[in-house]
Amino acid sequence: MADRSKKRRGIPDLIEEDRFQKRQATRTQPARPSDLSDIYHGSNWLAAQSSFVGQGIQHSGTGPFQVHGALHSEISTQCLADLRSTDPRHDKNRIEQTKGGLLRNSYRWILDRDDFLRWRDEPDCRLLWIKGDPGKGKTMLLCGIIDELREQTANTAHLLSFFFCQATDTRLNNGTAVLRGLIYLLVDQQRSLISHIQEKYDHAGKALFEDVNAWVALSDILTNILQDPSLPDTTLVIDALDECRTDLAQLLDLIIQLLASSRVKWIVSSRNWPHIEEQLDTATRKVRLCLELNESSISHAVRIYIRYKVDQLARFKKYNDILRNTVQDYIVSNANDTFLWVALVCQALADPKVRLRHTLTKLCAFPPGLDSLYDRMMDQIIESDDVEFCKQILAVTSVVYQPLTLEELKSLVKSLEDFADDRESLEEIIKLCGSFLTFRKGTVFFVHQSAKDYLLQSAASKVFPSYIEDEHYVIGLRSLQIMSRTLQRDIYRLDDPGLPTDQVTPPDPDPLAAARYSCIYWVDHLAEPKPDEQAQYENLRDGGIIDKFLRRHYLHWLEALSIVRGISEGILAMSKLDRILQVGIQP
């Protein structure tokens, strides 16, 4: 990051400047806003400072210049690092692991389908659109297709890029994130393609990928890449278009426009949503594969999956042949060809608390259909001794903007403070929510988007004490409390304000572990519409909780944002807070 700053300053002598001079420059502290009005209107001030907070000195000029050799290579590497908001390859691995692994025999059916073969073999057939209801296995189907395409093109120049949309995570649920992920994998495989990014990046830096015009810039970049004469045959895959909550219409329009590229083929998946159907119906050169119209293939795949899961259960729980066959027959009869229903039932039966003699009683309590199954799981939670803990956990996880780590969850759910030193009990409570949540590598995820949809719609009256919007407000205020007691000057004890963020190693224990989510999203939660908006605006006024926080911890917050690489989010947060204030002071 220090090398990038040299380039952006446009001063050749800076290349030879020693580290001491750079650090001395960064130790010149920005003037603190003189009053709360300056803070509320300080998004421009924050933007000006964001170029150097936690990164060492940065260029503040505008002149173009040339950089060659090793420095140019390092800047290209930095450009790719800034482009990366997530690595879709890691997302794919996480999804597969969370769902218990990818079973090859459960997706191979599609490889012999005429629709798939036509898309693969015919030059003019450029879009394969796979659609189906929740829980039908679309995501794992695409995981399997990606693996097969990788294997088939392993010794060729073929490029394969993909992205998995997830509505529960703001890093994965918008059109800009989709484009960043697709472009990142393309450039990572063919580095010469970075030339389509570099010129714009030289002028804008990381803001190119994150500011209000990011969609426009990234769509232009992707279009240019796909029109590059050096581009080999390429396949782009996007899973779960229905979970793209921002810029979906623009994304669909862009896909349709880019179908004109003769060297690029697309695979997308979605639920059977009318507005997606309306837009994709206008696309030519497409093949539509509806899972509901491939009932026999899906049914066969689900049966293979059931046998696999029941075999696992039988080994783990020591079923005899009669019990094993009874369990399998019940699941086959009630699954309605839904992978997710099978997975949830088998997960419940695998619980160590389910004794062998209670297996059939437990099994027969699971009704067919996802919503009915969720109803039953919710009833079990309500009947448990830990119902209040579970409801509070489900309420918070339903409205947050990305999956929470265990430390973040403990901090945001006040009643869990009692378990601060009892990780085992806390994980046990989360497991009680097992039909809705899963816990992996220290982070709590929803088992499926349909689980979150159920909690926010069908079960909202059972989970939320009043309005869903109230839960946002509680999280926002709670976040302010967490930050107020956590943030301080030089929180990592670096004694070096100019140290680049990529050289910062969190201490153990990490003092920001419980506050990371709050630092980035506290304003978003407070900005949600409230039934009682007057209370919201009272907190914004002089002497309110927000006023006190910003006066005391504004610079500490900026420091924390820099450490967690959330400066761009901080700029947007201050702009949003300013808009809230303007509405609140209107007569």
N, C-alpha and C positions, 0 to 999 in steps of 0.2 A: 504493500500500500504506500510505503514511503517513496518507492520508485515512481509509482503512478503520479504521486503529487509533484515530483520533479517535472514530469512531462507536462502536466496541466498548468504549471506556472509559466512555461514558455521562456525561461531564463537559462540559457545554456550553462552559465557558471554554476548554477545550482547543482549540477551533476557532481561537481567536485566538493560541494559543501559538506563539512564534517557533521557527525551526529550531534555534537554539542550545540552547534549553531541552530540546527533544526529544533532541538528540544527547547533551547532558549526562546525561540520564536513561539512555540506552542504554549510556553508558560505565561504569555501575556494574556491575562484572563479577560473574557468579554465583559463589558459593563453590564451589571445587573439592571433589569428594568426598574425604573425609579418608583413605580407604583403599580397597583393592580391593573389599572387600565392599560398600561404598557404591556403587561403580561398577557391580558386577554387579546390584545391586538398585536401580539408579538410573534405571530407565525412567520412573518418576514424576517424578524430578528433571529428566530430559531433556525430558519432556512439558511441564513448567512453563516451562522456558527456551525451548522451540521457538517460543513465540509471539513472541519478539522477536529471535532470532538472525538477523542479517543483514536485518532488516526495519524497524528503528527501534522506538520504544516502542509497545507494544500494550496494549489494555485487559485488565485482570485482574479486573474486577468482573463482576456478574451482572445488573444492572438493565436493563430494557427502556427504550427512549427513541425519539424520532422524529428523523429527519434529512431535510431537504428540499432542493430545488433542485439546484445543481451537485454538491454533496457526495453526494446520493442517487444521481445519475447515475453518479458515479465509483465508488461502492460497487457499483452494479449491474454496471458494467463489470468490476470486480475479481472479483465473484461469477462472471461468465461465464469470466473468465480462469482462476480456480481450478478451475472445473468442467472445463475443457479439459485432458485428459491427452494427447490427440492430436487432430489435425484429420482426420477420415476422408476429407475431400476430398484432402488431401495424401497420405494412405495410398493412395487409389485411383490417383492420378497416379504415385506411386512404383511400385506394382505393375505398372501398364501399361508404364511405361518399362523396368522390370527385365525384363519378358517380351517386350520388343521392339516394343511398340505394340499398339493394339487394331485388329484387322482387321474392319471392319464386315461384310463378306460371310461371315465365319466364325460370326457369331452371329445374323444376321437370320432364320435359319430358324425360330427360336422365336417370332418375332412373328406368324407366320401359323398357329401351331399352335392347334388347338381348345382345348387345355387352357389355354394362355395367354390366349386371347381370352375364355374363360369366366371366368377369374379377373378379367380387366380389366373386363368388361362387366356381370357379374351382381352385384347388390348383396349378395346373401347369400353369395357366394363370396369369402372374405376372406384365405385363406392359400394361397399357391403354394409348394409344397415341391419343390425341384429336387434330386435325389439321383443320385449316380453314383460310379464308382470313381476312384481317384487318376489325375490326368493327363488327365481327360476334358474339361477346359476349363470347369469350373463357375465359377471365379472370373472369368475373362474374359467368360463368358456373362452373369454378373450385372453386370459393368462395362458391357457393351453395353446391357442392359436399363435400367440407371440412366440412361445417356445418352439412350436413346429416351424414357424417361418425362420426363426434363428437357425435352427438345425439345417433347414433346406438351403439356406443362403450363406452358410458359414464360410465357404471358400470362394465367395464372390465379392464384388464391390458393393453389393446391395446394402442400402441403409434402412434401418428399422428404428422408428421413433414412436413413443407411446406416452399416454398420460391417463391416470386414473382419477377422475373427479370424485370428490367426497364432500357432500354437503355439510358435514359436521366439522369441517376444518377450513377456516378462511384462507389457508395457504393452498387449498386444493379445490375451491368451489367457485372459481371465477374465470372468465375468459382470458384475462391477462395471464393468470397462472398457467392455463393450458398452453398458451403460445410460448411462454418462457420454458416450460418443460419440453415441448416438442423441439424448439430451436436448440435448447441446451444439448439434447441427445444427438441431434444432427451435427452440430458443430463439434461435439466431443468425438464423434466418429470420423469426421472429415474436417480437420482444423482449417483448411483453406477457406471454408465457408465463413469464418469469422470476419473476413473482409467486408461482408455485408452489414456487419454490426459496428466495426471499428471506428469508422469516420464519425458516426453519430455519437458513439460512446466517448470519443476523444473530446467532444464538446460538452457532453452532459454528464458523463460519469454514470454512477449507479442509478441516478435519478431517471435516466433514460428508460429503465425498466419499472419504475415505481411511481412516477408522478402522474398527474391527471391526464397526460397525453400518452401514457404507456401503451394503451391498446392500439392507438393509431400507429405509433412507432413500431411496435412489435408485429402488427399485421403487415406493414410495409416490408419489414425485414424478412418475415416468412415468405411473402410473395416473391421477393427478390431471390431468396435462396432456392425456391422451387422452380424459378425460371433460369437459374444458373446453368449454362451449357455444360459445365463440368460435373453437374449432379448426376450420379448414377441412378439406376432404378431404385425407387424409394417407396416404403410403406409407412403410412401414418395411422396410428390407432388411438382412438379416444373412447374410454369406457365411461358409461353413466352420464350421458349428456344431461339427463334430468336432474343431476346433482350439481350442475353448473348454475349457480344462483344469480350471478351477475354477468351481464353481456352475453347471455345465451343466444339471443336473437342475432346479435352481430357475429357470434362465432359460427352459427349455422349459415348465415349469409356468406361468410368468408370461405367456409368449406365448399359451398356450392360454386363460388367463383373459381376456387383453385382446382376444381375438377377438370378444368381445361388443360392442365399440365399433363402431357402425355406420359411422363416418366414417373408419375406419382399415383399410387393407389391408396385408398382410405378404407378403414374399418371403424365404424362407430356403433355404440350400443346405447339403448335408452329404454325407459318404460314406455308404455302405450299412452303417451300424453298427446292430446289433440294439437297443441300449438307446435310441438316438435314435428308431428305428422304433417301439418300444413306446410311448414317450410321445407322439409326434406322431400315432400311429394313433388316439389317444383324441380328437383334435381334430375338431370338426365344421366345416362350412363351408370345407373345404380341397380343393385339387386337388393331386394328387401327379404329378410328371413325372419318370419314371425314364429317365435317359439311355441305359441299356442297352436299353430297350424302344423307343427311337427311333433304332435302328441306322442306318437309311438316311439320316436327317437328319444324324446325327453324322458318318457316313462321308463324306457330301457336304461338310460343313463342314471336315473334316480334309483332304480333297483340295484344297479351295480354299486352305487354309493351306499345304499342301505346295507347291503351284504358286507361291505367293507367296514362300516361303522359298527354293525352288530357283532362282527367277528372281533373287533377290538374290545367291545363291551364284554363279550363272552370270555375272552382271555383275562381281562382285568378283573371281572367280577366272579369269574369261575362258574359261568352258567353251564348246566348240563344241556344235552341236545334238545330235550323237550322245551326247556325254558327259552333256549336260544331261538328255536323255531317259532315259538309263540310270540316272542318279542318282535321278531322279524315280520311275521304275518300281520301283526297289529299295525306296525309302522307302514308297511306297504299299503295296507287298506285305508289308512287315514292321511297319508302324506300329501295326497292331491298333486303328486309330481312336483313337489316344492322342496328343493335342497335345504333351504333354511329351516323349514319345519323339522326335517329329519335331524339336522345338526343340533337344534335346540333340545329336542326330546332326548337324543342320545347323550347330550351334555348333562341334562338333568338326571338321567339314570346312572351316569358315571359318578355322581356325587358320592363320596365315601360314606355319607350319612344314610344313604339308601341301602338298607340291609337286603340281603338276597331274598329273604322271605317276603319282603314288601315290594318286590320288583313289579309284579303284575298289578297290584293296587295302585302304585305310582304311575305305571304306564297307562292304565285305563282312565286316569284322571286327565289325560291330555286330549282335548277335543281336536278334531280336524280343522284346518284353516288357520292362517297366521293370526288374524285378529282374535279368534277364539282362544288360541294358545296364549297370546299376550294377556287376554282377560284373565285366564287361569293363573298365569304367573303373577299378575298384579294382585289377585286375590290372596295368593300365598304370601306375598310381601306384607299385605295389610294384616294378615293373621299372625305374622311373626312378632316376636318380642322386640325386635329392632326396627319396627315399622317407621318410627320418626326419623331415625338415622337414614334409612333407605330412601324415604321420600325426599329428604333434604339433598341427598347425593344425586338422586335422579333429577330433581328440580334444577340443581346447579349444572349438571352435565348436559341437560337438555338445552340450555340457553347460552352456554359459553361458545366462543367463536373458534376454538380449536381444542383438541383433546388435552386434558390436564394431566400433569404428573401427579404422583401421590402427594408430594409436598405442597403443590399448588391447591389440590383438592382439600387437603387438611386446613389450609389457611382460609379458603373461601367458605367452607362450611363450618360455622362457628362451633357447632356442637361436637365436631371432631377434634377440637383442641385437647379434649381429655385423652385422646389416643396418640398424643404427640410422641410418646416413647413406647407405644405398643403397636408396632407395625403389624404384627400377626393378627390382632383383633380387628384392625382396620381392614386388612385384606379379607378377613372372614366376612365382614359386613358387606364389602363390595361384591363378594361371591354370592351373597343373598340376592343381589340384583343381576345375577348371572344370565338371565334370559334377555336382559337388555344391555348389559355392560360386560366387557371383558378386560382383563388386566394383563398387560404384557410389557416387560422390560421397563417397569416403573411408570407406565402411562396407562390411563383408563380410556378405552375406546367403546363406542357403540358396536354391538355385534353386527348391526346392519342399519341402513338408513330407515328401513320400515319400523325399527324399534323406536327410533327417535320420533318419527312421524306419529306413531301410536301414542307416545307420552304427551306430545304437544296437542294432539287432537282428541282422540277417544278417551284418554285417561287424564286429561288436564285437570279436571275437577278433583281427582283423587291425589294428584301429585303436588299441585300448587295451592297454597293456602288461600290465595285470592286471584289476582290477575297475573298472567305470565309477565307482563310489563313490570309488575312490582318486583319480580325476581331479578330482572335486569338492574333495577334501581338498588336493590339490596346488595347485589354483587359490586356495583359501582362504589357505593359507600363503604362496603367492606374492604374493597381494594385500596381506598384512600387510607383506611386505618392500618392496613398491612404495610403500605409504603411509608406512612408517617412513623411507624415504629422501627422500620428497617433501614431506610435510606439515610446515608450520611456521606460526608465528604471523603473521597478516596476509599470507598467501601472495600476495595480489594487490597488496600495497603500497597499500592504500586509505587508510590512516591515518584511518579513519572507521568505527568498528564499528557505527554506526547507519544507514549508508547502505542504503536499500531495495534488495533483490536485483534488482529490475527496472531499477535504475539502474547496475548493475555491468556493466562491459564487460571481458571477459577480455583480458589483455595478450597480445601476440604476441611470442614463442611463449607459449602457455598452459601454465603449470606444472602444471595439473591435467589436461591432455589425456590423459595416459597412466594417470591414477589415478582417473578419474571412475567407471568401472565398479567398480573395487575398493572405493571408498568406500561404495558403495551395497550391494554384494552379497557382501562378504567373509564375513559371518556366515552367510548362506544356504548358501554352499558348505561351510563348516565344520560346519554342522548336518546335512548329509546323513548317513544311516547309514553306518557304516564296518565292514568285516570285522574290523578291529583297532581297536575303539572305545577301548581303554585308551590308545593313543597320543594319541587325540583329547583325552581327559580330562587326560592329563599336561600338555598344552599349556595347559589352562585353569587349572591350579593355580598357586599363588604361585611366581613366578620363571620361569614358562613364557612362551612367545613372546607369548601374548595378554595375559597379565599385564603384561609389559614394555611392550607397545604402548599399552595403555590408561593406564598410569601416566605415560608420556612424552608421548603424543600425543592423549589423549582430547579436550581442548579444541580442539586443531588439527583433529581429525576433525570435531567439531561445526561449526567454522567452514567447513570444506570442504563438509560436507553442506548448510549454509545457502546457500553459493554455487551449488551444483549443484541446489538446491531438492529436497534429499533428506531433510529433517528428519523427515518422517513415516516414511520407511523406516528412519531411525536409531532412532526410538522402537521400532519393531517388532523391529529387530535386537537391541537391548539386552534386550528381553523374551525373545527367542529364546535369546540367550546365557545369560540367567539360567536358563531351563529346562534347557539343556544342562548347566549347572553343577550344578543340583539333582540331575539324574540321575547325574552323574558322582561325586557325593560320597556317594551312597547306599551303605550297607554291603553 
